Amino acid sequence: MSEKIKALVVTQDGGKIEQLRTAFEALPGFEVKAETAQFNDCLSRAGQFAPDAAVVFLDEQPGSAGCLILEQLKKTRENLFVFAVSSERSAELIVKAIRAGADELISTMPNTEELLKAFVRIAERRKQTGGGPSETKRVVAVYSPHGGSGVTTLAVNLAVALKRLSGEEVVLVDLDLQCGETPVFLDFKPLYTILDVCQGIGNLDQAYMAGALYAHPSGVRVLAPPAHLEEGEAVTAADFEKILETLRSMYSYVVIDAGSHLSETTLVAIEKADDVFMMTDNMVASVRAVQRCLDTLTRLGLETDDFQIVLNRPIARSEISTGDIKDALKLEIAYKLPIDEATAVVAANHGKPLEKVNPRSPLVEAIEGVAKSIAGEATKAQQGRGLFGRFFSEART
């Protein structure tokens, strides 16, 4: 769910109003309702509208009149965040603006980064006073120890379906650090990747995180994988845990494409997820790989009874029946994703969600069923067990 912010723009310039409206619409994770006022009625408008933030263009008022209005405006609402905009940078004006209560004094129109930082601060203040939005509803990890089992297909299209069905904020994390293909499946070239976030981990906050995400036309935000295979080694489990914690505070649904490698970062994703979808098919090699993975995780003390097995491309007359898979894994098959190679291949080759290629595909309907199930469940309490540390300490002994 987007954080709702009310912003009051105090100016007599229609062009500035339109510029700010455009900037507000571009802010990830925020739904901004903007009202405008002139200087002679801004105090009454503030009383009626009850804004969270205000942008005041001081240059439009002579002398110190703008700062006087700013001071009065600040008194109309507790915790009002005020941008004071003035091309004048004299020491006298700076002192007056600060004393009047300006939170930010800038010389030009506030940019997206400045607005985002301010609105994140407002959202954090709300949470501290109990007025913030509900916590993340679900962290979902899609994983298979056997490559080619459809992990990326499910993760990408599950995120898109969750966004469409719930209307809430969804982020897709590509944690396949060597061969992540979400940019291919969604046809984009990322400006930033998870590696960039890790390199600035000391500065990580919601504003920094939001700036690193790609905004897909579906409404899903995407944290892209490293651009080069060797860069994946620089993404540590500790860094990813901080990234996941930050994303939890920003998005209703976090969908993780956990790839097919059992690494420290993968284990963090599996351990912290509310839902783990373990994918397989009817092939002996795939079922055996899942069986060994479940055994390893169980030996490490992780409860796998709640893992949900997803059978991809089930073959009715396969020598390996669904009953055989159930017996081998000691888990029920939660979902089946039917074969629709025509839709899947076209979608992957053109970088489109499945529903954009064939909305009536049985594969689309099956993934929508998974999304509805996730959206209908309550959030589970997260309890860290330090799994990845135990895994690698045991591996070294």
C-alpha positions in Angstrom: 0.0 0.0 0.0 1.3 3.4 -0.9 2.0 5.9 1.9 -0.4 8.8 1.5 1.0 12.3 1.8 -0.8 15.6 1.7 1.3 18.5 0.3 0.4 22.2 0.2 2.1 24.2 -2.5 2.2 28.0 -1.7 2.8 29.9 -4.9 1.1 32.1 -7.5 2.9 30.5 -10.4 0.9 27.8 -12.2 4.1 26.5 -13.9 5.7 25.7 -10.6 2.5 23.9 -9.5 2.6 21.6 -12.5 6.3 20.9 -12.1 5.6 19.8 -8.5 2.6 17.7 -9.4 4.8 15.8 -12.0 7.5 15.3 -9.3 5.0 14.0 -6.8 3.6 11.5 -9.3 7.1 10.1 -9.9 7.8 9.3 -6.2 8.0 5.5 -5.6 5.9 4.2 -2.7 4.0 7.5 -2.1 0.6 8.7 -3.2 0.6 12.5 -2.9 -2.5 14.6 -2.8 -1.5 18.2 -3.6 -3.4 21.4 -2.9 -2.4 24.9 -3.9 -2.7 28.2 -2.1 -1.7 31.8 -2.5 0.1 33.6 0.2 -3.1 35.5 1.3 -5.1 32.3 2.0 -2.4 29.7 2.7 -3.1 29.7 6.5 -6.8 29.0 6.1 -6.1 26.4 3.4 -3.6 24.7 5.7 -6.2 24.6 8.5 -8.8 22.9 6.2 -6.4 20.6 4.3 -4.2 19.5 7.2 -1.1 18.9 5.0 1.9 16.8 6.0 4.3 18.9 3.9 4.4 22.4 2.4 6.5 24.0 -0.3 6.7 27.7 0.1 8.3 29.9 -2.6 9.7 32.8 -0.6 10.9 34.8 -3.6 7.3 35.7 -4.4 7.0 37.8 -1.2 8.9 41.0 -0.6 11.5 41.3 2.2 10.9 39.1 5.2 7.1 38.7 4.5 7.6 35.2 3.2 9.4 34.0 6.4 6.7 35.5 8.5 4.1 33.5 6.6 6.3 30.5 6.9 6.4 30.8 10.6 2.7 31.1 10.9 2.2 28.2 8.6 4.4 26.0 10.7 2.2 26.7 13.7 -0.9 25.5 12.0 0.0 21.8 12.2 2.4 19.9 14.4 5.2 18.1 12.5 4.5 20.0 9.3 7.6 19.5 7.0 8.3 22.8 5.2 10.4 23.3 2.1 11.4 27.0 1.8 12.5 27.8 -1.8 14.5 31.0 -2.5 17.1 31.9 -5.0 18.6 34.3 -2.4 21.3 32.7 -0.3 22.2 35.5 2.0 23.2 34.6 5.6 20.4 36.9 6.8 17.7 35.0 4.9 19.1 31.6 5.9 18.9 32.6 9.6 15.4 34.0 9.2 14.1 30.9 7.4 15.6 28.5 9.9 14.1 30.5 12.8 10.8 30.6 11.1 10.8 26.8 11.0 12.0 25.8 7.6 13.1 22.1 7.5 14.8 22.5 4.2 16.0 25.8 2.5 16.7 25.2 -1.1 17.5 27.5 -4.0 15.5 25.8 -6.8 12.4 23.6 -7.2 12.8 20.5 -4.9 13.9 17.5 -6.9 12.7 13.9 -6.6 15.5 12.9 -4.2 14.8 15.8 -1.8 11.1 15.2 -1.8 11.6 11.5 -1.3 13.9 12.0 1.7 11.4 14.4 3.3 8.4 12.1 2.7 10.3 9.1 4.1 11.0 11.2 7.2 7.3 11.9 7.5 6.4 8.3 7.1 9.0 7.2 9.8 7.6 9.9 12.1 4.1 8.5 11.6 5.2 5.0 12.5 6.8 6.2 15.7 3.5 7.8 16.7 1.4 4.8 15.6 0.0 6.5 12.6 1.9 4.6 9.9 0.7 2.0 7.4 0.4 -1.7 8.2 3.6 -3.8 8.1 4.7 -5.9 5.2 2.1 -8.6 4.6 4.4 -11.1 2.9 7.9 -11.9 2.0 7.9 -14.7 -0.6 11.0 -16.7 -1.7 10.8 -18.7 -4.9 13.6 -21.3 -5.2 14.7 -24.5 -6.7 18.1 -26.3 -6.3 17.6 -27.6 -9.9 18.2 -25.0 -12.7 15.5 -24.6 -15.4 12.6 -25.3 -13.0 10.8 -22.1 -13.7 11.8 -20.0 -10.7 12.1 -16.7 -12.6 8.9 -17.3 -14.6 7.0 -17.8 -11.3 8.7 -15.0 -9.4 8.3 -12.3 -12.1 4.7 -13.2 -12.9 3.7 -13.7 -9.3 4.9 -10.1 -8.5 2.9 -8.7 -11.4 -0.2 -10.7 -10.4 0.1 -9.5 -6.7 0.4 -5.9 -7.9 -2.7 -6.2 -10.1 -4.8 -8.1 -7.7 -4.0 -6.2 -4.5 -3.2 -2.7 -5.8 -0.5 -2.6 -3.1 3.2 -1.9 -3.3 5.2 -4.9 -4.6 9.0 -5.2 -5.0 10.7 -8.0 -6.9 14.3 -8.9 -5.8 16.5 -10.8 -8.2 18.8 -12.8 -5.9 20.2 -15.0 -8.6 23.5 -13.2 -8.3 25.3 -15.0 -11.1 22.7 -15.4 -13.8 19.7 -13.3 -12.8 17.4 -12.8 -15.7 14.6 -10.5 -14.4 15.9 -7.6 -16.7 15.4 -10.0 -19.7 12.0 -11.2 -18.5 10.8 -7.6 -18.0 12.8 -6.0 -20.8 14.7 -3.3 -19.0 18.3 -2.2 -18.6 18.9 -1.3 -14.9 20.7 1.8 -14.0 21.5 0.4 -10.6 21.7 -3.2 -9.2 21.9 -4.9 -5.8 25.6 -4.4 -6.0 25.3 -0.7 -6.0 23.1 -0.9 -2.9 25.7 -3.1 -1.1 28.5 -0.6 -2.0 26.5 2.1 -0.3 25.2 -0.1 2.5 26.4 2.5 5.1 24.0 5.0 3.7 21.1 2.6 3.3 17.7 4.1 4.1 14.3 4.1 2.4 15.2 7.0 0.1 18.5 5.4 -1.0 16.7 2.0 -1.5 13.9 3.6 -3.6 16.4 5.3 -5.8 18.1 1.9 -6.7 14.9 0.2 -7.9 13.6 0.0 -11.4 9.9 1.0 -11.9 8.3 -1.4 -14.3 5.1 -0.3 -16.1 3.1 -2.9 -14.2 3.8 -1.0 -11.0 6.2 -3.5 -9.7 9.6 -2.2 -8.4 12.6 -4.4 -9.2 16.0 -4.7 -7.5 18.1 -6.0 -10.4 21.0 -8.5 -10.1 24.6 -7.6 -10.6 25.6 -6.8 -14.2 28.5 -9.2 -14.3 28.8 -12.8 -13.1 31.8 -12.2 -10.9 30.2 -9.3 -9.1 27.8 -11.6 -7.3 30.5 -12.5 -4.8 30.5 -8.9 -3.5 26.9 -9.2 -2.3 27.2 -10.6 1.3 24.5 -12.2 3.4 24.8 -9.5 6.0 24.3 -6.8 3.4 21.3 -8.6 1.9 19.7 -9.0 5.4 19.9 -5.2 5.7 18.4 -4.7 2.3 15.6 -7.1 3.0 14.8 -5.4 6.3 14.6 -2.0 4.5 12.4 -3.4 1.8 10.1 -4.9 4.4 9.5 -1.4 5.8 8.6 -0.1 2.4 6.5 -2.7 0.5 3.5 -4.8 1.2 4.9 -7.7 -0.8 8.5 -8.6 -1.3 9.0 -11.4 -3.9 12.4 -12.9 -4.1 13.8 -14.8 -7.1 16.2 -16.9 -5.1 17.7 -18.7 -8.1 19.1 -22.2 -7.9 22.3 -21.9 -5.9 22.3 -22.6 -2.1 24.4 -19.6 -1.0 24.6 -17.5 2.2 22.3 -14.9 0.6 19.8 -17.6 -0.5 19.7 -19.0 3.0 18.9 -15.6 4.4 16.0 -15.3 1.9 14.7 -18.7 2.7 15.0 -18.2 6.5 13.3 -14.8 6.5 10.5 -15.5 4.0 6.9 -16.0 5.1 6.3 -18.3 2.1 8.9 -20.5 0.5 7.9 -21.9 -2.9 10.2 -24.9 -3.8 9.9 -25.7 -7.5 10.4 -29.0 -9.2 9.2 -30.9 -12.2 8.6 -34.6 -13.1 12.3 -35.3 -13.8 14.2 -37.6 -11.4 17.1 -35.1 -11.2 14.9 -32.2 -10.2 13.0 -34.2 -7.5 16.3 -35.6 -6.2 17.8 -32.1 -6.0 14.8 -30.8 -4.0 14.9 -33.9 -1.7 18.6 -33.3 -0.9 18.0 -29.6 -0.4 15.2 -30.2 2.1 17.3 -32.7 3.9 20.2 -30.2 4.2 17.9 -27.5 5.5 16.3 -29.8 8.0 19.7 -30.9 9.3 20.5 -27.2 9.8 17.5 -26.8 12.1 15.2 -25.0 9.6 11.5 -26.1 9.7 10.6 -27.1 6.1 7.1 -28.5 6.9 5.6 -25.2 5.7 7.5 -25.1 2.4 5.1 -25.2 -0.6 6.0 -27.5 -3.4 5.2 -26.1 -6.9 5.2 -28.7 -9.7 6.1 -26.9 -12.9 5.1 -28.3 -16.3 3.5 -31.5 -14.9 3.4 -34.4 -17.3 0.3 -36.6 -16.8 1.9 -39.8 -18.1 5.4 -39.3 -16.6 7.1 -42.2 -15.0 7.4 -40.0 -11.9 3.9 -39.4 -10.7 2.7 -36.7 -8.3 2.3 -39.4 -5.7 6.0 -40.4 -6.2 7.0 -36.8 -5.7 4.9 -36.4 -2.6 6.4 -39.6 -1.1 10.0 -38.6 -2.0 9.7 -35.1 -0.5 7.3 -35.8 2.3 5.3 -32.7 1.4 2.1 -32.2 -0.5 2.2 -30.5 -3.9 0.7 -27.1 -3.2 0.4 -25.8 -6.8 0.7 -27.1 -10.3 1.8 -24.8 -13.2 0.5 -26.2 -16.4 2.5 -26.4 -19.6 2.0 -23.4 -22.0 5.2 -23.2 -23.9 3.8 -20.9 -26.5 2.9 -18.2 -24.1 6.0 -18.7 -21.9 8.5 -18.6 -24.7 6.9 -15.5 -26.3 6.7 -13.7 -23.0 10.4 -14.5 -22.1 11.7 -13.5 -25.6 9.8 -10.2 -25.7 10.3 -9.3 -22.0 6.6 -9.2 -21.2 4.6 -10.6 -18.3 2.6 -13.7 -19.2 -0.7 -11.9 -18.8 0.3 -9.4 -21.4 0.9 -12.1 -24.0 -2.1 -14.3 -23.2 -4.3 -13.3 -20.3 -6.5 -16.4 -20.7 -3.5 -18.8 -20.5 -4.0 -21.6 -18.0 -0.5 -20.8 -16.8 -1.6 -17.2 -16.0 -4.6 -18.5 -14.2 -2.5 -20.9 -12.1 -0.1 -18.1 -11.1 -3.0 -15.8 -10.3 -4.3 -18.6 -8.0 -0.9 -18.6 -6.1 -1.1 -14.8 -5.8 -4.7 -14.9 -4.4 -3.6 -17.4 -1.8 -0.7 -15.2 -0.7 -2.8 -12.1 -0.6 -5.4 -13.9 1.5 -3.1 -15.1 4.3 -2.1 -13.2 7.4 1.5 -12.1 8.0 3.6 -14.6 9.9 5.9 -13.5 12.7 9.6 -13.5 11.7 12.1 -15.2 14.0 15.7 -15.1 13.0 17.7 -18.2 13.6 21.0 -17.3 12.2 20.8 -20.1 9.7 23.3 -19.0 7.1 26.0 -18.6 9.8 25.4 -22.2 11.0 25.4 -23.6 7.5 28.8 -22.3 6.6 30.3 -23.0 10.1 29.2 -26.6 9.7 30.4 -26.8 6.2 33.9 -25.8 7.4 34.0 -28.4 10.2 
